[in-house]
Amino acid sequence: MLNFLNPAVLIAAAATLIPLLIHLFSKRRVKIVEFSSLKYLKAMQRRQVRRLKIRQLLLLILRMLIILTIVLAFARPASKGGSIGSHASVSAVILFDNSASMNRSVRDGNLFEIAKKRVGGLLDSFSDADEISLIPLNKSATDIPSMAFRAVVVVREELQRLVPGHGEANLQAALEQATDLLDNAANLNKELYIVTDRQRHSLPDSTVLKGHDIHVYLVALPLDEPDNCGITAVDLGGKLLLPGHEFTITATVKNYSKRDRDDIIASLYLDGNRVAQSDVKISAGGETAVRFTRSVSRGGFHSGYVELTDDSFSEDNRFFFSFRIPAQFNILIVADNVDAKFISLALVPSKALNQYWSVKEIAPDNMAGVNFIDYDVIIYSGSPKLTADYTKRLKSIIRLGKSLFMIYDGTTDISYLNNTWSDVTGVVFDEPVQQQFTRAGYYTLESMNYDHPIFSAFGFNNDKLPTIKFFTLPKVHTTGKAVTIAKFSGNRPALVENSYSNGTVLTFTAPLSPRYSDLTGHAFFVPFISRIAEYLASDLSSFDHDLFCEESITRIISVNYPLTGSVEFITPDSSRYFLTPEEEQGNLILRASPTTLPGIYYTYHLGREVDRFAVNVLPAECDLTSVDTDRFAEAIGAREYNELTADVDAASVIDELRYGKELWQIFLWLAVVLLLLEMLLSRGAVPEE
């Protein structure tokens, strides 16, 4: 049975009727007049006319066959099998996994280099007539142009240029691209080769290949049992970092192997120096925390990393971090009540003390010239009404990463608070405090999240909470993703934390005034307010631990002088780029690019460092656990597949599975032969009289 690779050309087969139509319309109608002197020639004439008609019929058939064979040749007929004709051409897509997990050591060497050699061998099974597309699963690590079919010699060059990336494999997108290419391919053989370590977390979300008539080949790689330990996170505890004060760096180490490990050493590098190390013991499949206590002697930018001893996968043996200690934290108190004085005294009890924050108080009707970007923490005491312009500016600065501490007051207009600020705080006030009350009964702090950085330093538990009396409270409830981190008796929210885009918002739902509570006179008040300021300010320091390779990273450039022109952006491999910050809602925004390498990134303006941040390998990429081929084929929707192992001749296996032969050359030669016959036959024909 024949298949036509270019069936649209078959429409031209109708042209075979042209010689027939010409023959029919050019046929002569002759009137016969008999002469007696010619009647003896009739028998001879009939014999000659019979031979002439046979010759004309043969010429007609030959001419129709010539047109038909030429059309069939251009339609590219192909058979599924047989030994006649040239091999059917191939359209193939090779999905090559160049994600971070492929750059690891196995028993036979480096897995990525082994995969490249296997693909190089596969390319030997293709001819110059075939078309191939090489699609890397991690696009950011390659300069291969947009997906398209290319000749085998070009694909060999692309394969040699391919390098492993530091991000994850996007198998879903690559499969969709491959099916689009192969569905529109013209060749009879449509093949998909997948070269991957079949990492469990990289499986596609849907069975992309289901319903597609494609030969699927899974190239087997020597995947050893994972014997890897990696660092998945580094945390500085959310505490305020001060020069000369110790802080704790906590690294989370995970054991991905099936055996206990007690031979690991974790080392801490800070500002280019190895400053500490610790032995690590971790059970199979478990994780543990490694803590280092250090201090720095000066403010400004600092960076470093925690490093584990080498193993088969080096990508997750380092986890980078950076932080910045401002010379001074600036706090702005916006208030129109006496509570601001209590807060200010709690933060700066005496100007003679060497505090690491400065406090400025301002009334709502006296905010002309205030630039919120100059302050690390904004305290909104009593929630007085602000103009629409200042409300918009304050919200925008919180969205970009600033912190807000909102405090309810007995005179607060809850309608204004709910309508204007509930989306920011995650708190809705149902009823205000009662203005008429007695001090016979009261509420107290009933519970709190003792692990939260605000309360972790106090060493409280349920039996040792301070007895603070609150004589009246508003009725509130939380919305969205707001989290209650402290409660009053009666299960009423006391301190609520909410994320507003990139900013952190804390809301204290009780009034501070001595008329409503004895909080301001209690020994708990000063450390409580100080811890909140420290927590909110530390969130705003440039401690970066959740930025990962190939993410879209946007940075706020905060400087106290006009920044004009471009900035110099330096990547971990010392490459230099010049980027231009954009102004957005009063802030300078830098869209950092490229961020494909793990390590520390620096930003300079006129030789002065204005930003520093750390980028790491995605922790999910460190789990080297792979699925078996059947599970993988099921996940991608492959109805059938062929596994190409290292112990078989892949080229011969592929050749046996390809559809048979293309026959267009035979039809073309047949047309030539028929044309020669037509020429010979027509030369002997005499014109019809």
Secondary structure in CASP SS format (residue, H / E / C, confidence):
PFRMAT SS
TARGET T0000
AUTHOR 0000-0000-0000
METHOD secondary structure of the structure
MODEL  1
M C 1.00
L E 1.00
N E 1.00
F E 1.00
L C 1.00
N C 1.00
P H 1.00
A H 1.00
V H 1.00
L H 1.00
I H 1.00
A H 1.00
A H 1.00
A H 1.00
A H 1.00
T H 1.00
L H 1.00
I H 1.00
P H 1.00
L H 1.00
L H 1.00
I H 1.00
H H 1.00
L H 1.00
F H 1.00
S C 1.00
K C 1.00
R C 1.00
R C 1.00
V C 1.00
K C 1.00
I C 1.00
V C 1.00
E C 1.00
F C 1.00
S H 1.00
S H 1.00
L H 1.00
K H 1.00
Y H 1.00
L H 1.00
K H 1.00
A H 1.00
M H 1.00
Q H 1.00
R H 1.00
R H 1.00
Q H 1.00
V H 1.00
R H 1.00
R H 1.00
L H 1.00
K H 1.00
I H 1.00
R H 1.00
Q H 1.00
L H 1.00
L H 1.00
L H 1.00
L H 1.00
I H 1.00
L H 1.00
R H 1.00
M H 1.00
L H 1.00
I H 1.00
I H 1.00
L H 1.00
T H 1.00
I H 1.00
V H 1.00
L H 1.00
A H 1.00
F H 1.00
A C 1.00
R C 1.00
P E 1.00
A E 1.00
S E 1.00
K C 1.00
G C 1.00
G C 1.00
S C 1.00
I C 1.00
G C 1.00
S E 1.00
H E 1.00
A C 1.00
S C 1.00
V E 1.00
S E 1.00
A E 1.00
V E 1.00
I E 1.00
L E 1.00
F E 1.00
D C 1.00
N C 1.00
S C 1.00
A H 1.00
S H 1.00
M H 1.00
N C 1.00
R C 1.00
S E 1.00
V E 1.00
R C 1.00
D C 1.00
G E 1.00
N E 1.00
L H 1.00
F H 1.00
E H 1.00
I H 1.00
A H 1.00
K H 1.00
K H 1.00
R H 1.00
V H 1.00
G H 1.00
G H 1.00
L H 1.00
L H 1.00
D H 1.00
S H 1.00
F C 1.00
S C 1.00
D C 1.00
A C 1.00
D C 1.00
E E 1.00
I E 1.00
S E 1.00
L E 1.00
I E 1.00
P E 1.00
L C 1.00
N C 1.00
K H 1.00
S H 1.00
A H 1.00
T C 1.00
D C 1.00
I C 1.00
P C 1.00
S C 1.00
M C 1.00
A C 1.00
F C 1.00
R E 1.00
A C 1.00
V H 1.00
V H 1.00
V H 1.00
V H 1.00
R H 1.00
E H 1.00
E H 1.00
L H 1.00
Q H 1.00
R H 1.00
L C 1.00
V C 1.00
P C 1.00
G C 1.00
H C 1.00
G C 1.00
E C 1.00
A C 1.00
N C 1.00
L H 1.00
Q H 1.00
A H 1.00
A H 1.00
L H 1.00
E H 1.00
Q H 1.00
A H 1.00
T H 1.00
D H 1.00
L H 1.00
L H 1.00
D H 1.00
N C 1.00
A C 1.00
A C 1.00
N C 1.00
L C 1.00
N E 1.00
K E 1.00
E E 1.00
L E 1.00
Y E 1.00
I E 1.00
V E 1.00
T C 1.00
D C 1.00
R C 1.00
Q E 1.00
R H 1.00
H H 1.00
S H 1.00
L C 1.00
P C 1.00
D C 1.00
S C 1.00
T C 1.00
V C 1.00
L C 1.00
K C 1.00
G C 1.00
H C 1.00
D C 1.00
I C 1.00
H E 1.00
V E 1.00
Y E 1.00
L E 1.00
V E 1.00
A C 1.00
L C 1.00
P C 1.00
L C 1.00
D C 1.00
E C 1.00
P C 1.00
D C 1.00
N C 1.00
C E 1.00
G E 1.00
I E 1.00
T E 1.00
A E 1.00
V E 1.00
D E 1.00
L C 1.00
G C 1.00
G C 1.00
K C 1.00
L C 1.00
L C 1.00
L C 1.00
P C 1.00
G C 1.00
H C 1.00
E C 1.00
F E 1.00
T E 1.00
I E 1.00
T E 1.00
A E 1.00
T E 1.00
V E 1.00
K E 1.00
N E 1.00
Y C 1.00
S C 1.00
K C 1.00
R C 1.00
D C 1.00
R E 1.00
D E 1.00
D E 1.00
I E 1.00
I E 1.00
A E 1.00
S E 1.00
L E 1.00
Y E 1.00
L E 1.00
D C 1.00
G C 1.00
N E 1.00
R E 1.00
V E 1.00
A E 1.00
Q E 1.00
S E 1.00
D E 1.00
V E 1.00
K E 1.00
I E 1.00
S C 1.00
A C 1.00
G C 1.00
G C 1.00
E E 1.00
T E 1.00
A E 1.00
V E 1.00
R E 1.00
F E 1.00
T E 1.00
R E 1.00
S C 1.00
V C 1.00
S C 1.00
R C 1.00
G C 1.00
G E 1.00
F E 1.00
H E 1.00
S E 1.00
G E 1.00
Y E 1.00
V E 1.00
E E 1.00
L E 1.00
T C 1.00
D C 1.00
D C 1.00
S C 1.00
F C 1.00
S C 1.00
E C 1.00
D C 1.00
N C 1.00
R E 1.00
F E 1.00
F E 1.00
F E 1.00
S E 1.00
F E 1.00
R E 1.00
I E 1.00
P C 1.00
A C 1.00
Q C 1.00
F E 1.00
N E 1.00
I E 1.00
L E 1.00
I E 1.00
V E 1.00
A E 1.00
D C 1.00
N C 1.00
V C 1.00
D H 1.00
A H 1.00
K H 1.00
F H 1.00
I H 1.00
S H 1.00
L H 1.00
A H 1.00
L H 1.00
V C 1.00
P C 1.00
S C 1.00
K C 1.00
A C 1.00
L C 1.00
N C 1.00
Q C 1.00
Y C 1.00
W E 1.00
S E 1.00
V E 1.00
K E 1.00
E E 1.00
I E 1.00
A C 1.00
P H 1.00
D H 1.00
N H 1.00
M C 1.00
A C 1.00
G C 1.00
V C 1.00
N C 1.00
F H 1.00
I H 1.00
D H 1.00
Y C 1.00
D C 1.00
V E 1.00
I E 1.00
I E 1.00
Y E 1.00
S E 1.00
G C 1.00
S C 1.00
P C 1.00
K C 1.00
L C 1.00
T C 1.00
A H 1.00
D H 1.00
Y H 1.00
T H 1.00
K H 1.00
R H 1.00
L H 1.00
K H 1.00
S H 1.00
I H 1.00
I H 1.00
R H 1.00
L C 1.00
G C 1.00
K C 1.00
S E 1.00
L E 1.00
F E 1.00
M E 1.00
I E 1.00
Y C 1.00
D C 1.00
G C 1.00
T C 1.00
T C 1.00
D C 1.00
I H 1.00
S H 1.00
Y H 1.00
L H 1.00
N H 1.00
N H 1.00
T H 1.00
W H 1.00
S H 1.00
D H 1.00
V H 1.00
T H 1.00
G C 1.00
V E 1.00
V E 1.00
F E 1.00
D E 1.00
E E 1.00
P C 1.00
V C 1.00
Q C 1.00
Q C 1.00
Q C 1.00
F C 1.00
T C 1.00
R C 1.00
A C 1.00
G C 1.00
Y C 1.00
Y E 1.00
T C 1.00
L E 1.00
E E 1.00
S E 1.00
M E 1.00
N C 1.00
Y C 1.00
D C 1.00
H C 1.00
P H 1.00
I H 1.00
F H 1.00
S H 1.00
A C 1.00
F C 1.00
G C 1.00
F C 1.00
N C 1.00
N C 1.00
D C 1.00
K C 1.00
L C 1.00
P C 1.00
T C 1.00
I C 1.00
K C 1.00
F E 1.00
F C 1.00
T C 1.00
L C 1.00
P C 1.00
K E 1.00
V E 1.00
H E 1.00
T E 1.00
T C 1.00
G C 1.00
K C 1.00
A C 1.00
V E 1.00
T E 1.00
I E 1.00
A E 1.00
K E 1.00
F E 1.00
S C 1.00
G C 1.00
N C 1.00
R E 1.00
P E 1.00
A E 1.00
L E 1.00
V E 1.00
E E 1.00
N E 1.00
S E 1.00
Y E 1.00
S C 1.00
N C 1.00
G E 1.00
T E 1.00
V E 1.00
L E 1.00
T E 1.00
F E 1.00
T C 1.00
A C 1.00
P C 1.00
L C 1.00
S C 1.00
P C 1.00
R C 1.00
Y C 1.00
S E 1.00
D C 1.00
L H 1.00
T H 1.00
G H 1.00
H C 1.00
A C 1.00
F C 1.00
F H 1.00
V H 1.00
P H 1.00
F H 1.00
I H 1.00
S H 1.00
R H 1.00
I H 1.00
A H 1.00
E H 1.00
Y H 1.00
L H 1.00
A H 1.00
S H 1.00
D H 1.00
L H 1.00
S C 1.00
S C 1.00
F C 1.00
D E 1.00
H C 1.00
D C 1.00
L C 1.00
F E 1.00
C C 1.00
E C 1.00
E C 1.00
S C 1.00
I E 1.00
T E 1.00
R E 1.00
I E 1.00
I E 1.00
S C 1.00
V C 1.00
N C 1.00
Y C 1.00
P C 1.00
L C 1.00
T C 1.00
G C 1.00
S C 1.00
V E 1.00
E E 1.00
F E 1.00
I E 1.00
T C 1.00
P C 1.00
D C 1.00
S C 1.00
S C 1.00
R E 1.00
Y E 1.00
F E 1.00
L E 1.00
T C 1.00
P C 1.00
E E 1.00
E E 1.00
E E 1.00
Q C 1.00
G C 1.00
N E 1.00
L E 1.00
I E 1.00
L E 1.00
R E 1.00
A E 1.00
S C 1.00
P C 1.00
T C 1.00
T C 1.00
L C 1.00
P C 1.00
G E 1.00
I E 1.00
Y E 1.00
Y E 1.00
T E 1.00
Y E 1.00
H E 1.00
L C 1.00
G C 1.00
R E 1.00
E E 1.00
V E 1.00
D E 1.00
R E 1.00
F E 1.00
A E 1.00
V E 1.00
N E 1.00
V C 1.00
L C 1.00
P H 1.00
A H 1.00
E H 1.00
C H 1.00
D C 1.00
L C 1.00
T C 1.00
S E 1.00
V C 1.00
D C 1.00
T H 1.00
D H 1.00
R H 1.00
F H 1.00
A H 1.00
E H 1.00
A H 1.00
I H 1.00
G C 1.00
A C 1.00
R C 1.00
E C 1.00
Y C 1.00
N E 1.00
E E 1.00
L E 1.00
T C 1.00
A C 1.00
D C 1.00
V C 1.00
D C 1.00
A H 1.00
A H 1.00
S H 1.00
V H 1.00
I H 1.00
D H 1.00
E H 1.00
L H 1.00
R C 1.00
Y C 1.00
G C 1.00
K E 1.00
E E 1.00
L C 1.00
W H 1.00
Q H 1.00
I H 1.00
F H 1.00
L H 1.00
W H 1.00
L H 1.00
A H 1.00
V H 1.00
V H 1.00
L H 1.00
L H 1.00
L H 1.00
L H 1.00
E H 1.00
M H 1.00
L H 1.00
L H 1.00
S H 1.00
R H 1.00
G C 1.00
A C 1.00
V C 1.00
P C 1.00
E C 1.00
E C 1.00
END
